[in-house]
Amino acid sequence: MKRQAAEKRGRGAETIAAMWLRLFGWRILARRARVRGGEVDIIARRGRTLAFIEVKARGTEEAAAFALDQYRLRRVAIAAGMLAPRFMRSGDDLRIDAIFIVPGRLPRHLSDVWQG
């Protein structure tokens, strides 16, 4: 039961994040893109930037930042590496971003969070 509630919350947070990105000119290319070794919550494009985005929904921004650890970022980076050829165009800038969804606050989009 607890797992189902977390799954529902996660999907809701991803929907909010996708809407937020659209407001700022991003085009959503994929959601919950899975490959062996990882998953990317949202793949989005704006101009020449292709972003692989991890969404974290927590009670506070500090908790969301804590949940975005190196292990999870590494899994997103592995998945992004495998998925990039499907979505990438010549001359694209690739990056891994994060969006924090916290109750009562606007979503927070952090650019280029992976320095691996």
trRosetta pair geometry for C-beta under 8 A, 3 or more apart (Angstrom, degrees):
i j d omega theta_ij theta_ji phi_ij phi_ji
1 4 5.8 -55 -152 33 31 111
1 5 6.7 30 152 -18 65 104
2 5 5.8 -55 -152 35 33 111
2 6 6.5 32 151 -18 66 106
3 6 5.7 -54 -149 37 32 111
3 7 6.3 36 151 -22 65 106
4 7 5.5 -52 -147 35 32 115
4 8 6.4 33 154 -19 64 105
5 8 5.7 -53 -149 36 31 112
5 9 6.4 33 152 -19 64 106
6 9 5.6 -53 -147 37 32 113
6 10 6.2 35 153 -22 64 107
7 10 5.7 -55 -149 35 29 113
7 11 6.5 28 155 -17 64 105
8 11 5.9 -53 -148 36 30 109
8 12 6.4 31 153 -18 63 107
9 12 5.7 -58 -151 38 30 113
9 13 6.3 30 153 -20 66 106
9 57 5.8 -154 152 93 99 142
10 13 5.7 -54 -147 35 31 111
10 14 6.4 31 154 -18 64 105
10 55 7.4 128 -162 95 74 111
10 57 6.5 -165 -103 27 48 123
11 14 5.7 -54 -148 36 32 112
11 15 6.5 36 151 -22 64 103
12 15 5.6 -52 -151 32 33 113
12 16 6.6 33 151 -17 65 103
12 57 7.5 52 82 -81 88 169
13 16 5.6 -52 -150 36 35 112
13 17 6.2 35 151 -19 66 106
13 55 5.3 159 126 150 106 124
13 56 7.7 -78 156 118 151 13
13 57 3.4 -121 -89 -52 151 131
13 101 4.2 -172 -145 45 101 156
14 17 5.5 -51 -144 38 33 114
14 18 6.2 36 155 -21 65 104
14 31 6.1 110 159 -157 130 117
14 32 7.3 28 -166 -49 168 91
14 41 5.4 -142 -113 -178 114 108
14 42 6.4 169 -157 -52 94 104
14 55 5.0 169 -91 44 68 162
15 18 5.8 -52 -146 35 30 111
15 19 6.5 30 154 -17 63 105
16 19 5.9 -57 -151 37 30 110
16 20 6.3 33 151 -22 65 108
16 101 5.5 100 82 -120 136 134
16 107 6.2 166 137 -64 104 127
17 20 5.5 -54 -148 35 31 115
17 21 6.4 33 154 -20 65 104
17 41 7.3 29 76 131 153 129
17 42 6.1 -145 113 -20 120 150
17 53 6.9 180 157 135 133 135
17 55 4.6 -118 -24 -109 162 127
17 99 4.3 129 -132 93 118 152
17 101 6.3 -94 -57 -56 94 117
17 107 5.9 153 -103 -141 64 151
18 21 5.7 -51 -149 34 31 112
18 22 6.5 35 152 -21 63 104
18 28 5.1 24 -151 -88 106 146
18 31 6.6 -32 -76 -88 139 124
18 42 5.9 -173 -83 -115 86 136
18 44 7.8 179 -126 -78 71 124
19 22 5.6 -53 -151 34 33 114
19 23 6.7 41 150 -25 63 101
20 23 5.7 -50 -157 26 33 116
20 24 7.1 8 153 0 62 107
20 99 6.8 148 74 -153 140 143
20 106 7.8 131 -124 180 127 83
20 107 4.4 -51 -94 46 168 146
20 109 7.0 -175 131 -54 125 115
21 24 6.1 -75 -157 47 34 97
21 26 3.7 -53 166 58 97 138
21 28 6.6 109 88 -69 131 91
21 42 7.0 174 -11 151 158 152
21 44 5.3 -80 172 -129 151 165
21 53 7.5 -124 -76 -29 143 172
21 99 7.6 -90 -55 -71 101 151
21 109 7.4 123 -87 -100 78 138
22 25 7.8 111 -171 -19 31 8
22 26 6.1 -88 -77 66 34 78
22 27 7.7 65 -109 -100 75 34
22 28 6.7 -43 -66 -23 97 104
24 46 7.5 -34 118 -97 85 151
24 109 7.7 -101 32 2 161 164
25 46 5.2 81 113 -133 94 117
26 44 4.3 18 175 171 122 130
26 45 6.8 142 -159 70 73 31
26 46 4.6 -65 -98 -57 65 107
26 51 7.5 -52 -134 39 130 125
27 44 6.4 156 74 -160 42 75
27 45 5.0 -22 58 63 97 87
27 46 7.0 153 9 -78 73 56
28 31 6.7 7 177 -51 122 94
28 42 6.3 -68 -135 -160 98 104
28 43 7.6 102 -165 76 58 54
28 44 5.3 -38 -103 -101 50 90
29 43 4.6 -61 69 104 105 98
29 44 6.2 176 7 -100 86 29
29 45 5.8 65 -39 -9 120 102
29 87 5.5 88 144 -131 159 128
30 33 4.4 50 132 -60 134 117
30 40 7.4 66 96 88 112 111
30 42 7.3 160 88 -156 56 40
30 43 4.3 23 48 38 95 114
30 83 7.7 -126 58 -170 153 137
30 87 7.4 -109 -1 -76 119 136
31 41 6.9 -17 -155 164 69 52
31 42 5.6 -11 -109 -102 71 67
31 43 7.8 -139 -66 21 33 71
32 39 6.5 -16 -159 -174 59 117
32 40 7.8 167 -136 82 14 51
32 41 6.5 -1 -76 -138 53 42
33 39 6.7 157 82 -159 48 64
33 40 4.7 -6 58 56 101 97
33 43 5.7 17 -5 -19 143 121
33 79 7.0 140 103 167 93 119
33 83 5.5 72 138 -115 139 150
34 38 7.7 -168 -145 106 57 40
34 39 4.7 -20 -102 -105 73 94
34 79 7.4 -68 -141 -134 33 128
35 38 6.2 3 64 63 85 72
35 39 7.5 168 26 -87 59 47
35 78 7.9 -146 85 125 114 85
35 79 5.1 152 41 -134 106 78
35 82 4.4 -171 134 99 167 144
35 83 6.1 -151 -26 -55 136 91
36 82 7.6 176 51 -122 72 171
37 75 6.8 -162 153 -143 68 75
37 78 4.7 -88 132 132 121 138
37 79 6.6 -171 94 -67 83 71
37 82 7.3 126 58 -20 117 145
38 75 3.9 166 -111 174 107 76
38 76 6.1 -173 -178 -78 133 23
38 77 7.8 -121 -130 52 174 42
38 78 4.6 140 -9 75 140 101
38 79 3.2 -124 100 -43 114 105
38 80 8.0 -51 109 -8 142 61
38 82 7.7 151 54 24 106 125
39 75 7.2 4 29 144 61 111
39 76 7.6 -40 79 -99 46 65
39 79 5.7 -157 -34 -98 6 163
40 43 5.6 59 118 -58 136 89
40 52 4.6 -77 -137 -163 136 99
40 53 7.1 85 -180 47 94 45
40 54 7.4 -92 -144 -73 60 66
40 76 5.8 96 -100 -147 75 82
40 79 4.9 -170 -37 116 89 129
40 80 6.0 100 -79 -73 133 74
40 83 6.3 -92 7 23 139 160
41 53 5.9 -76 70 99 98 74
41 54 5.6 109 8 -130 118 35
41 55 4.4 -144 139 10 165 96
42 51 7.9 11 107 106 92 94
42 52 7.8 158 86 -161 53 38
42 53 4.2 -20 67 62 98 114
42 55 6.5 69 -5 -35 109 112
42 99 7.8 9 32 13 136 129
43 50 7.3 -2 -174 -176 91 89
43 51 7.3 168 -153 87 47 52
43 52 5.7 -14 -105 -106 78 65
43 53 7.3 -178 -83 16 27 83
43 83 6.6 -124 -86 139 146 140
43 87 5.8 -135 161 -72 138 172
44 50 7.8 167 88 -154 40 48
44 51 5.1 -15 64 62 86 99
44 53 6.1 14 12 -10 110 128
45 49 6.8 157 -152 86 54 57
45 50 5.4 -17 -100 -103 85 66
45 51 7.4 175 -84 19 34 75
45 87 7.3 -157 -57 171 118 112
46 49 5.3 -7 64 60 78 106
46 51 7.6 9 14 -1 93 115
48 89 7.7 -106 -134 73 68 112
48 91 5.9 -65 -145 125 123 94
48 92 5.5 -165 -178 -118 71 50
48 93 5.8 71 124 8 92 88
49 92 7.1 130 -112 -165 15 81
49 93 5.0 -28 -106 69 67 101
49 95 6.7 -22 -162 19 100 112
50 84 7.2 113 115 -135 142 81
50 87 5.9 145 -151 121 135 111
50 88 5.9 -111 10 -101 170 68
50 89 7.7 154 -50 20 128 78
50 92 4.8 22 -6 177 114 135
50 93 7.1 170 25 80 70 47
50 94 5.2 -25 72 -104 100 68
50 95 7.6 148 81 24 53 64
51 94 7.9 155 -89 -159 35 48
51 95 5.4 -23 -110 72 77 86
51 96 7.3 130 -161 -115 70 19
51 97 4.7 3 -170 3 124 120
51 111 7.8 -81 -116 -132 133 76
52 76 6.1 157 131 171 117 99
52 79 7.2 164 -170 95 141 94
52 80 3.9 -116 -9 -102 171 116
52 83 7.1 125 -104 70 126 128
52 84 7.9 -69 -49 -75 128 83
52 94 7.5 19 -7 -172 102 92
52 95 7.5 -163 28 97 74 40
52 96 5.0 -32 71 -108 96 72
52 97 7.3 155 73 24 42 71
53 96 7.6 163 -86 -164 34 54
53 97 4.7 -21 -106 74 83 96
53 98 6.8 151 -160 -100 70 23
53 99 5.9 25 179 -7 119 103
54 68 6.5 131 108 -123 135 103
54 72 6.7 110 -151 144 153 111
54 73 7.1 -101 -12 -99 159 63
54 76 5.1 -72 -62 -87 117 154
54 96 7.1 27 -9 179 102 98
54 97 7.5 -170 26 95 68 48
54 98 4.9 -25 69 -109 91 81
54 99 7.6 180 87 25 46 65
54 113 7.7 -88 38 60 115 141
55 98 7.4 157 -89 -162 27 62
55 99 5.1 -17 -111 65 75 97
55 101 6.5 22 -176 -9 99 114
56 64 4.1 134 114 -157 119 88
56 65 7.8 157 91 -55 156 26
56 67 4.9 154 -147 84 130 123
56 68 5.5 -96 -41 -56 152 99
56 98 6.4 4 3 -173 107 111
56 99 7.4 173 28 85 66 49
56 100 5.4 -23 72 -111 96 66
56 101 7.0 -178 91 26 44 75
57 64 7.1 -19 -124 -104 7 110
57 100 7.8 140 -92 -168 35 51
57 101 4.1 -25 -102 73 83 110
57 102 7.6 177 -150 -72 56 39
58 61 7.7 142 74 -94 108 15
58 63 3.7 -154 156 103 140 108
58 64 4.1 -163 28 -64 119 71
58 66 7.9 122 -125 48 175 93
58 67 5.9 173 -58 -5 136 138
58 100 7.3 -46 31 -157 95 95
58 101 7.8 125 18 74 51 64
58 102 6.5 -20 73 -99 66 82
59 63 5.6 41 50 33 77 154
59 102 7.1 44 149 -144 17 84
59 103 6.7 -19 -137 18 52 111
60 63 4.6 98 56 5 82 100
60 64 7.1 -144 97 -4 46 85
60 102 6.2 36 -146 -137 18 127
61 64 5.5 -52 -149 36 37 114
61 65 6.3 38 152 -19 68 104
61 100 5.6 72 -131 145 76 154
61 102 5.3 -56 -62 -52 69 155
61 105 7.2 -41 -55 69 107 166
61 108 6.6 42 -125 13 118 152
62 65 5.8 -54 -148 37 31 111
62 66 6.3 33 152 -21 64 107
63 66 5.5 -52 -146 36 32 114
63 67 6.4 34 153 -21 64 106
64 67 5.7 -56 -150 35 31 112
64 68 6.7 25 152 -18 63 107
64 100 3.9 102 132 -136 156 109
64 101 7.4 157 -108 43 142 46
64 102 6.3 -101 -25 -66 137 100
65 68 5.8 -60 -152 35 34 109
65 100 7.1 -22 -53 -89 68 140
66 69 7.3 3 169 -59 46 91
67 72 7.3 21 153 2 64 163
68 72 6.2 -111 -145 77 42 131
68 73 6.6 63 175 -55 78 100
68 98 5.5 21 -124 -128 150 157
68 113 7.0 -42 163 163 136 151
69 72 5.4 94 56 14 69 99
69 73 7.0 -135 103 -2 35 94
70 73 5.6 -58 -141 43 33 111
70 74 6.0 40 157 -27 67 105
71 74 5.8 -55 -150 31 25 112
71 75 6.8 25 152 -17 61 104
72 75 5.7 -53 -152 34 35 112
72 76 6.5 34 151 -16 66 103
73 76 5.6 -52 -149 37 36 112
73 77 6.2 39 151 -22 67 105
73 96 6.8 114 -157 132 89 148
73 113 6.6 -122 -120 117 128 103
73 114 5.2 171 179 -100 114 94
73 116 7.1 171 128 -43 109 122
74 77 5.5 -51 -146 36 32 114
74 78 6.4 36 153 -21 65 101
74 116 6.5 124 -102 -98 74 153
75 78 5.7 -48 -147 33 32 112
75 79 6.4 29 153 -14 63 106
76 79 5.7 -57 -148 41 32 110
76 80 6.0 36 152 -24 67 107
76 96 5.7 115 122 -147 121 131
76 114 7.1 -143 87 -68 111 137
77 80 5.5 -50 -142 36 30 114
77 81 6.4 36 155 -23 62 103
77 96 6.1 -63 -84 -55 76 155
77 114 5.3 154 -78 -158 114 153
77 116 5.4 -7 -111 35 171 148
78 81 5.8 -54 -154 32 29 113
78 82 6.7 21 152 -12 63 107
79 82 5.8 -62 -152 40 33 107
79 83 5.9 18 156 -10 70 116
80 83 5.9 -64 -136 47 29 102
80 84 5.9 51 161 -50 66 97
80 94 7.1 136 164 177 120 121
80 96 6.0 -109 -42 -83 163 103
81 84 6.0 -30 -140 2 24 118
82 85 8.0 -60 173 19 32 98
83 86 5.6 -56 -171 32 61 116
83 87 6.5 17 148 6 88 113
84 87 6.5 -87 -149 52 32 88
84 88 4.8 30 171 -35 79 125
84 94 6.0 -3 -125 -116 126 147
85 88 6.1 -47 -109 30 24 113
88 92 5.1 -142 -153 43 79 145
88 94 6.8 -30 -105 -73 116 115
89 92 5.1 110 57 -42 70 113
95 111 6.6 15 137 -176 149 78
95 112 4.5 -62 -161 -89 128 77
95 114 7.5 167 -172 42 62 96
96 112 6.9 82 58 -132 56 35
96 113 5.8 -85 107 55 89 80
96 114 3.8 37 55 2 133 123
97 109 6.4 1 173 -173 128 85
97 110 6.1 164 -165 86 75 57
97 111 5.3 -31 -110 -117 105 41
97 112 6.7 -8 -84 -30 70 33
97 113 6.2 103 -138 -1 28 100
98 109 7.7 164 88 -154 46 43
98 110 4.7 -2 59 55 90 109
98 113 4.8 18 -7 -14 108 158
99 107 5.3 3 -176 179 107 116
99 108 6.8 157 -156 78 56 47
99 109 5.1 -16 -102 -100 87 66
99 110 7.3 -172 -80 19 36 72
100 107 6.8 160 76 -160 50 63
100 108 4.4 -4 50 55 102 104
100 110 7.3 50 -12 -12 97 109
101 107 5.5 -23 -94 -109 70 89
102 105 4.5 10 81 44 103 121
102 108 7.5 17 7 1 110 109
105 108 7.4 -7 133 -34 121 100
110 113 5.2 60 118 -67 115 114
112 115 7.9 64 156 -67 88 78
